[in-house]
């Protein structure tokens, strides 16, 4: 994500009914097992995600009418029980739930705030793979983050865009909405004829049905739900075969990694220079960080002011207005750091943003601009003549310890996070440092990682004592005494 370029309902009565076994839905017999946890107790978003199961696959079918703003959806969620479950939770905020099934049988369900509680007709034993179908409808809502930015389902002049960092995806489909639970996705979107509907991964089919267009998207690699996106509008869509040197997720030839861009028509000309660099950026990233981790790449450019930020939605970042080259590099670097290697918790955001910011520094260095060393010195000296963003705001708190959920996208996470990486580079030298970046991206490919995972990996693979860097630059308060 990049915010630098921007200027609950409750139902206590229904909760009681659930306890009494009288909640809305179909009836069922008594079961053993225990309820899955409502929330994973993430430090910043404790209600996000749910316990007792892991999702393997989302099959999401959406039908949207821009004129009314109404969305009809079906979510088929294939998951594996990690304990014996008598009930489980899905995160889902807004819209009406019409019906829930588990393994083809009607299931009782209850709504309370963002929690959709599902009680299947029989116990789900530990290790069992089960399929939950949720049918829902209504006008999806926009979610306001603790920092005041908006996410979720956001209407545009001629359609809508859905973005989800950190928890907005629960506004348009039910799921286990925490980055630690990654899954595969198939998204089908039906819209009026003349509209485009864009999502993550590869467009498998586009068909016409009763005067409406149906788009079928397939994300072949695991994805955290906050990285899922849908954009609906009269976009200018362009495709190209790919970029030399990228490599596909399944060992495909470089030319098999397609580029798919969807741009607000009024921004096509202004966006063209940055979008034209996508193959170069991905090829450069493949050399610096290892093979590009996904089977497609591209971008979505929505109207100016729609979001107020850019987001690294997987394979196809969303830009609010025309991006510049630095912003393109930042969001593409996230495909390795944040998307393929995803955070275990929201406290680990510097592993996303510090790495993507340092990628901007490396891109400039490799093209004869400021070196990363010069950039680091400017930030330490707070020299805005060298870098206008070096204003000292990044000393406010340690990058690995934001003081609250409203701060997980603040400057220390980005800039001081990048400075941590440069301190490691200074300590171990270029050869070991770039081997560290490539090795980390490979070791955690399509998985999750915490700050502790990274520091342990760096200590082990470089063979250097990096404890002072972690203590002073990553975890310490205030500006370090010495650069």
C-alpha positions in Angstrom: 0.0 0.0 0.0 1.1 3.6 -0.4 -0.6 6.3 1.5 2.2 8.8 1.1 0.7 10.3 -2.1 -2.6 11.3 -0.6 -3.7 14.2 0.9 -20.3 -1.6 14.1 -23.4 -2.8 14.3 -24.5 -5.3 17.1 -27.3 -7.7 17.5 -27.3 -8.9 21.1 -30.8 -10.4 20.9 -29.8 -12.7 18.0 -26.6 -13.7 19.8 -28.8 -14.9 22.7 -31.0 -16.8 20.2 -27.9 -18.5 18.8 -26.9 -19.7 22.3 -30.4 -21.1 22.7 -30.1 -22.9 19.4 -32.9 -20.8 17.8 -30.9 -18.6 15.4 -32.1 -17.9 11.9 -31.7 -20.8 9.4 -32.4 -24.4 9.1 -32.6 -26.7 12.2 -30.2 -29.5 12.9 -29.4 -32.1 15.6 -27.1 -31.8 18.5 -23.4 -32.0 17.7 -20.2 -32.5 19.5 -17.0 -30.5 19.0 -16.6 -26.9 20.1 -17.1 -23.5 18.4 -14.2 -22.0 16.3 -12.9 -18.8 17.7 -14.4 -15.5 16.6 -11.3 -13.5 15.7 -7.6 -14.4 15.8 -6.7 -11.8 18.4 -4.5 -9.8 16.1 -2.9 -7.0 18.1 -4.4 -4.3 15.9 -7.5 -6.0 14.5 -8.5 -8.6 17.1 -11.8 -9.5 15.5 -10.2 -10.2 12.1 -10.0 -13.8 10.9 -11.4 -16.8 12.7 -10.1 -19.9 14.5 -10.7 -23.6 13.9 -10.2 -23.8 10.2 -8.1 -22.8 7.2 -9.5 -21.8 3.9 -8.2 -23.7 0.8 -10.3 -22.0 -1.9 -12.8 -19.2 -2.5 -15.3 -19.5 -5.4 -17.0 -16.1 -5.6 -19.8 -15.3 -8.0 -21.0 -11.7 -8.2 -23.7 -10.0 -10.2 -23.6 -6.2 -10.0 -25.8 -3.5 -11.4 -24.0 -0.1 -11.3 -27.3 1.9 -11.8 -28.7 0.6 -8.5 -25.5 -0.3 -6.7 -27.0 -3.7 -5.9 -24.8 -6.7 -5.6 -25.9 -10.4 -5.5 -23.3 -12.8 -4.5 -22.5 -16.5 -3.8 -19.4 -17.5 -1.9 -18.3 -21.2 -2.0 -15.6 -21.6 0.7 -13.7 -24.8 0.8 -11.8 -25.1 4.1 -10.1 -27.7 6.3 -11.1 -28.1 10.0 -8.2 -27.7 12.4 -10.3 -28.9 15.3 -13.6 -30.6 15.8 -16.1 -27.8 15.1 -19.7 -27.5 16.3 -19.8 -24.0 14.7 -17.5 -21.6 13.0 -17.3 -17.9 12.1 -16.9 -15.9 8.9 -16.1 -12.2 8.7 -18.8 -10.5 6.8 -19.8 -6.9 7.3 -23.0 -5.6 5.7 -25.5 -6.9 3.0 -28.1 -9.5 3.8 -27.4 -13.2 4.1 -30.1 -15.2 2.3 -29.0 -18.8 2.8 -26.1 -20.8 4.2 -25.2 -24.5 3.4 -22.4 -26.7 4.7 -21.7 -29.7 2.5 -25.0 -29.4 0.7 -27.1 -29.2 3.8 -28.9 -26.2 5.2 -27.0 -24.6 8.2 -28.2 -22.3 10.9 -26.6 -18.9 10.9 -26.5 -15.7 12.9 -25.2 -12.2 12.3 -23.6 -10.1 15.0 -21.5 -7.1 13.9 -18.9 -8.4 11.4 -19.4 -12.0 12.5 -21.4 -14.5 10.6 -21.7 -17.5 12.8 -22.5 -20.8 11.0 -23.8 -23.9 12.8 -23.7 -27.0 10.5 -26.1 -29.8 10.9 -23.4 -32.2 12.1 -19.9 -32.0 13.7 -17.0 -31.1 11.4 -14.3 -33.5 12.6 -10.7 -32.3 12.7 -8.9 -32.7 9.4 -12.1 -32.7 7.4 -12.4 -30.7 4.3 -15.8 -29.0 4.1 -17.6 -26.6 1.7 -19.7 -23.7 2.9 -22.0 -21.8 0.5 -23.2 -18.4 1.5 -25.8 -16.6 -0.7 -26.1 -12.9 0.0 -27.4 -9.7 -1.6 -27.8 -5.9 -1.0 -25.7 -2.8 -1.4 -22.2 -3.4 -0.1 -20.7 -0.8 2.2 -17.6 1.3 2.3 -15.4 0.6 5.4 -13.5 3.4 7.2 -10.1 2.4 8.5 -8.7 3.6 11.9 -6.5 6.1 10.0 -9.6 7.6 8.2 -9.0 6.1 4.8 -11.7 4.1 3.0 -11.8 0.6 1.7 -14.3 -2.1 1.0 -16.7 -1.6 -1.8 -16.4 1.9 -3.2 -18.7 3.2 -5.9 -17.2 5.2 -8.9 -18.9 7.4 -11.5 -19.7 4.4 -13.7 -19.1 1.3 -11.5 -17.2 0.3 -8.4 -13.8 -0.9 -7.1 -13.3 -3.3 -4.2 -10.1 -3.1 -2.1 -9.4 -4.7 1.3 -6.3 -3.6 3.3 -6.6 -4.3 6.1 -10.1 -5.7 6.5 -12.3 -4.2 3.8 -12.8 -7.4 1.8 -15.4 -8.6 4.3 -17.6 -5.9 2.8 -18.1 -7.8 -0.4 -17.5 -11.5 0.4 -17.6 -13.6 3.6 -14.4 -15.3 4.6 -11.5 -15.7 7.0 -10.2 -12.1 6.6 -6.7 -12.2 8.2 -3.5 -12.3 6.1 -2.4 -15.5 7.9 -5.0 -17.5 6.0 -4.2 -17.5 2.3 -6.2 -19.4 -0.3 -6.8 -19.8 -4.0 -9.5 -17.8 -5.7 -11.9 -18.1 -8.6 -14.0 -15.0 -9.1 -16.9 -14.7 -11.6 -18.4 -11.3 -12.2 -21.6 -10.5 -14.2 -22.1 -6.9 -15.2 -24.2 -5.0 -17.8 -23.0 -5.3 -21.4 -20.4 -2.6 -22.2 -18.8 -2.8 -18.8 -15.4 -4.4 -17.9 -15.0 -6.5 -14.7 -11.4 -7.0 -13.5 -10.1 -9.1 -10.7 -6.9 -11.0 -9.7 -5.0 -13.6 -11.7 -5.8 -14.7 -15.3 -9.0 -14.0 -17.2 -10.1 -17.5 -18.1 -13.3 -16.6 -20.0 -15.5 -13.7 -21.1 -19.0 -14.6 -22.3 -22.3 -12.9 -23.0 -25.4 -14.1 -21.2 -28.9 -12.5 -21.6 -27.5 -9.1 -22.5 -24.9 -9.1 -19.7 -21.2 -9.9 -19.7 -19.6 -12.6 -17.5 -15.9 -12.5 -16.6 -14.2 -15.5 -15.0 -10.9 -14.8 -13.2 -8.6 -17.4 -11.7 -5.9 -16.7 -9.2 -3.6 -19.8 -9.3 -1.4 -18.9 -6.4 -2.3 -18.4 -2.7 -3.6 -15.0 -1.8 -4.5 -13.1 1.4 -8.0 -11.8 1.2 -6.9 -8.2 1.7 -5.2 -8.5 -1.7 -8.3 -9.5 -3.6 -9.9 -6.9 -5.8 -12.7 -6.3 -8.2 -13.0 -3.3 -10.5 -16.1 -2.6 -12.6 -16.4 0.2 -15.1 -16.0 1.2 -18.7 -12.2 0.7 -18.6 -9.8 0.8 -21.5 -8.4 -2.7 -21.3 -5.1 -3.7 -22.9 -3.1 -6.9 -22.9 0.4 -7.9 -23.9 2.3 -11.2 -23.8 4.8 -10.5 -21.0 8.3 -9.5 -20.2 11.6 -11.3 -20.8 13.2 -12.5 -17.7 10.1 -12.8 -15.5 9.3 -16.4 -15.5 5.9 -17.8 -14.5 4.9 -19.3 -11.2 4.8 -22.8 -12.7 8.0 -22.5 -14.6 6.4 -21.0 -17.7 8.4 -19.3 -20.3 8.8 -15.5 -19.8 6.5 -14.7 -22.7 3.7 -16.7 -20.9 3.3 -14.1 -18.1 0.7 -11.8 -19.6 0.3 -8.1 -18.8 -3.4 -7.0 -18.3 -4.2 -3.4 -17.6 -7.5 -1.7 -17.1 -7.5 2.1 -17.1 -10.1 4.8 -16.6 -10.4 6.2 -20.2 -9.6 9.7 -19.2 -6.3 8.6 -17.7 -5.0 6.4 -20.5 -2.5 9.0 -21.9 -1.3 10.1 -18.5 -0.9 6.6 -17.2 0.9 5.2 -20.3 4.5 6.0 -19.4 4.3 4.2 -16.0 2.3 1.3 -17.4 4.7 0.8 -20.2 7.4 0.2 -17.6 5.6 -2.8 -16.1 7.6 -5.5 -18.1 10.9 -3.7 -17.2 10.0 -3.4 -13.6 9.0 -7.0 -13.3 12.1 -8.2 -15.2 14.3 -6.0 -12.9 12.6 -7.3 -9.8 13.1 -10.9 -11.0 16.8 -10.2 -11.2 17.0 -8.5 -7.8 14.5 -10.6 -5.8 14.2 -13.9 -7.7 11.6 -15.1 -10.2 8.3 -13.2 -10.4 6.0 -15.3 -8.2 2.7 -15.1 -10.1 1.2 -16.2 -13.4 0.0 -12.7 -14.5 0.8 -9.1 -13.9 -0.8 -5.7 -14.7 -2.6 -2.7 -13.2 -5.9 -1.1 -12.6 -6.2 2.7 -12.8 -9.4 4.1 -11.3 -10.5 7.8 -11.4 -8.5 10.4 -9.5 -9.6 10.7 -5.9 -11.5 7.3 -5.8 -9.2 6.0 -3.0 -6.5 8.5 -2.2 -3.9 5.7 -2.2 -2.5 2.9 -4.2 -2.8 -0.8 -3.2 -0.7 -3.8 -4.2 -3.7 -6.0 -5.0 -2.2 -9.3 -6.1 -1.0 -9.4 -9.7 -2.9 -6.2 -10.5 -2.2 -3.2 -8.3 -4.9 -0.5 -8.0 -3.9 3.1 -8.6 -6.1 6.0 -7.7 -5.2 8.2 -10.6 -2.3 7.9 -13.0 0.8 6.4 -11.3 4.4 7.6 -11.6 7.4 5.3 -12.1 8.3 5.2 -8.4 4.8 4.3 -7.3 4.7 1.6 -10.0 8.0 0.1 -8.7 6.7 0.3 -5.1 3.5 -1.7 -5.8 5.3 -4.2 -8.1 7.9 -4.9 -5.4 5.0 -5.8 -3.2 4.3 -8.8 -5.4 7.3 -10.4 -3.8 7.2 -8.7 -0.4 3.7 -8.6 1.0 1.9 -10.7 -1.6 4.0 -13.8 -2.1 5.6 -13.4 1.3 2.7 -12.1 3.4 2.7 -10.9 7.0 1.6 -13.3 9.7 0.0 -10.4 11.5 -0.6 -6.7 10.9 2.3 -5.8 13.3 4.6 -7.2 10.5 3.7 -4.5 8.0 7.2 -3.2 7.7 8.1 -6.5 6.0 5.8 -5.2 3.2 6.4 -1.5 3.2 10.0 -1.3 4.2 11.0 -3.7 1.5 8.9 -2.0 -1.2 10.3 1.4 -0.2 13.8 0.0 -0.4 13.0 -1.4 -3.8 12.3 2.2 -4.9 15.8 3.2 -3.7 17.4 0.3 -5.5 15.5 1.1 -8.7 16.9 4.6 -8.7 20.4 3.4 -7.8 20.4 0.9 -10.6 19.4 3.6 -13.1 22.1 6.2 -12.1 19.9 8.2 -9.7 20.5 8.7 -6.0 22.2 5.6 -4.5 20.6 3.9 -1.6 23.5 5.1 0.6 22.7 8.7 -0.4 19.1 8.2 0.3 19.8 6.7 3.7 22.1 9.6 4.6 19.4 12.1 3.5 16.9 10.4 5.7 19.2 10.2 8.7 20.1 13.9 8.2 16.4 14.8 7.5 17.7 16.5 4.4 14.6 17.4 2.3 16.8 19.1 -0.3 18.1 15.6 -1.3 14.7 13.8 -0.7 11.5 15.8 0.0 10.2 12.9 2.0 13.1 13.0 4.5 11.2 15.1 7.0 12.0 13.2 10.2 8.4 11.8 10.7 9.8 8.3 10.5 11.4 8.6 14.0 8.0 8.6 15.7 8.0 4.9 16.6 9.9 1.7 15.8 8.9 0.2 12.4 8.3 -3.2 14.0 6.0 -1.8 16.7 3.3 0.7 15.5 1.5 2.1 18.5 -2.0 1.3 17.1 -4.0 0.2 14.1 -4.2 3.8 12.8 -0.4 3.8 12.5 0.4 0.6 10.5 0.8 2.6 7.3 2.7 5.6 8.8 6.1 6.8 7.7 8.2 4.8 10.2 6.9 1.5 8.7 8.0 2.7 5.2 11.1 4.8 5.5 12.7 3.6 8.7 11.8 0.1 7.6 13.9 0.8 4.5 16.7 2.2 6.6 16.7 -1.1 8.6 17.4 -3.0 5.4 20.1 -0.6 4.4 21.8 -1.0 7.8 21.9 -4.8 7.1 23.4 -4.1 3.7 26.1 -1.9 5.2 26.9 -4.6 7.7 27.0 -7.7 5.5 28.0 -6.2 2.1 26.2 -6.3 -1.3 26.8 -9.9 -2.2 25.3 -11.3 1.1 22.6 -8.7 1.2 21.2 -9.4 -2.3 21.5 -13.1 -1.6 19.4 -12.5 1.5 16.7 -10.7 -0.4 16.5 -13.5 -3.0 16.7 -16.2 -0.4 14.0 -14.7 1.8 11.6 -14.4 -1.2 12.3 -18.0 -2.1 12.1 -19.5 1.4 8.7 -17.9 2.2 7.3 -18.0 -1.4 3.5 -18.0 -1.2 3.6 -18.2 2.6 3.5 -16.0 5.6 6.3 -14.6 7.8 6.7 -12.5 11.0 9.4 -10.1 11.9 11.0 -12.8 14.1 11.1 -15.1 11.2 13.0 -12.5 9.1 15.5 -11.5 11.7 16.3 -15.2 12.5 16.6 -15.9 8.7 18.9 -12.9 8.2 21.1 -13.8 11.2 21.4 -17.4 10.1 22.0 -16.9 6.3 24.4 -13.9 6.5 26.5 -15.4 9.4 26.7 -11.9 10.9 25.6 -10.7 14.3 22.8 -8.3 13.4 21.4 -8.0 16.9 22.4 -4.3 17.3 20.6 -3.4 14.1 17.4 -5.1 15.3 17.7 -3.6 18.8 18.5 0.0 17.7 17.0 0.5 14.2 14.1 -2.0 14.1 12.8 -2.0 17.7 14.4 1.1 19.3 12.6 4.3 20.2 13.6 7.6 18.6 16.5 8.5 16.2 19.6 6.4 16.7 22.6 8.3 18.0 24.8 7.1 15.1 24.1 6.3 11.5 
